[in-house]
Amino acid sequence: MTTEENAKAYWSATLRLLTGILIVWAVVAYGLAIVFAPALNNFHLGGYPLGFWFGQQGSIYIFIGLIFFYAKKMGDIDRKFNVEE
């Protein structure tokens, strides 16, 4: 694989990862915390309605998890394309 092909493959893998993470972020931030909150409020977690929980606490936990997931997967991609630090 040439250097240019390697760079394109690396960028493509990075964009796929970012796209997936942004989709999860959008679903959690807008879908679960806003759009589907009334339906989720029929369920309770720790005594609080689930829609409220996603809006206030759950989305923060998901976002922190996404940061660690991104760091791990980018490390894997960097190693795969031999561009790690």
Wavefront OBJ file of the C-alpha trace (Angstrom):
o trace
v 0.000 0.000 0.000
v 1.419 3.373 -0.967
v 1.698 6.234 1.460
v -1.220 8.056 -0.181
v -3.440 4.954 -0.088
v -2.461 4.397 3.544
v -3.346 8.008 4.410
v -6.741 7.715 2.681
v -7.509 4.426 4.445
v -6.476 5.947 7.794
v -8.683 8.996 7.240
v -11.582 6.798 6.155
v -11.308 4.677 9.309
v -11.124 7.813 11.443
v -14.204 9.308 9.783
v -16.176 6.069 10.280
v -15.317 6.124 13.987
v -16.242 9.802 14.357
v -19.490 9.314 12.458
v -20.499 6.454 14.727
v -19.664 8.421 17.862
v -21.572 11.480 16.640
v -24.612 9.337 15.880
v -24.560 7.910 19.413
v -24.104 11.426 20.816
v -27.067 12.763 18.813
v -29.337 9.866 19.762
v -28.532 10.259 23.458
v -28.542 14.071 23.578
v -31.579 14.706 21.427
v -33.384 11.402 21.147
v -33.364 9.982 24.663
v -33.107 13.228 26.614
v -35.576 15.340 24.605
v -37.643 13.579 21.930
v -38.351 10.294 23.703
v -38.259 11.681 27.255
v -42.052 11.599 27.732
v -42.175 7.910 26.759
v -39.118 7.093 28.876
v -40.656 8.840 31.890
v -42.970 5.833 32.288
v -39.912 3.945 33.599
v -37.935 4.852 36.693
v -34.262 4.505 37.586
v -33.232 5.203 41.164
v -36.623 6.741 41.881
v -36.409 9.235 39.013
v -38.161 9.128 35.630
v -35.847 7.619 33.020
v -36.285 10.562 30.599
v -35.209 12.988 33.318
v -32.310 10.709 34.244
v -31.010 10.619 30.647
v -31.337 14.380 30.374
v -29.534 15.094 33.621
v -27.162 12.229 34.405
v -27.251 9.499 31.814
v -26.069 11.631 28.923
v -23.035 12.741 30.926
v -22.092 9.128 31.651
v -22.585 8.205 28.002
v -20.413 11.126 26.858
v -17.612 10.168 29.261
v -17.863 6.600 27.993
v -17.641 7.891 24.413
v -14.404 9.722 25.257
v -12.772 6.533 26.538
v -14.172 4.518 23.618
v -12.810 7.076 21.140
v -9.354 7.057 22.754
v -9.193 3.256 22.687
v -10.419 2.922 19.096
v -8.148 5.712 17.811
v -5.214 3.946 19.440
v -6.227 0.767 17.612
v -6.544 2.636 14.307
v -3.181 4.352 14.845
v -1.497 0.993 15.478
v -3.212 -0.589 12.471
v -1.876 2.125 10.147
v 1.466 2.424 11.948
v 1.053 6.093 12.922
v 1.066 5.711 16.706
v 3.180 8.018 18.818
l 1 2 3 4 5 6 7 8 9 10 11 12 13 14 15 16 17 18 19 20 21 22 23 24 25 26 27 28 29 30 31 32 33 34 35 36 37 38 39 40 41 42 43 44 45 46 47 48 49 50 51 52 53 54 55 56 57 58 59 60 61 62 63 64 65 66 67 68 69 70 71 72 73 74 75 76 77 78 79 80 81 82 83 84 85
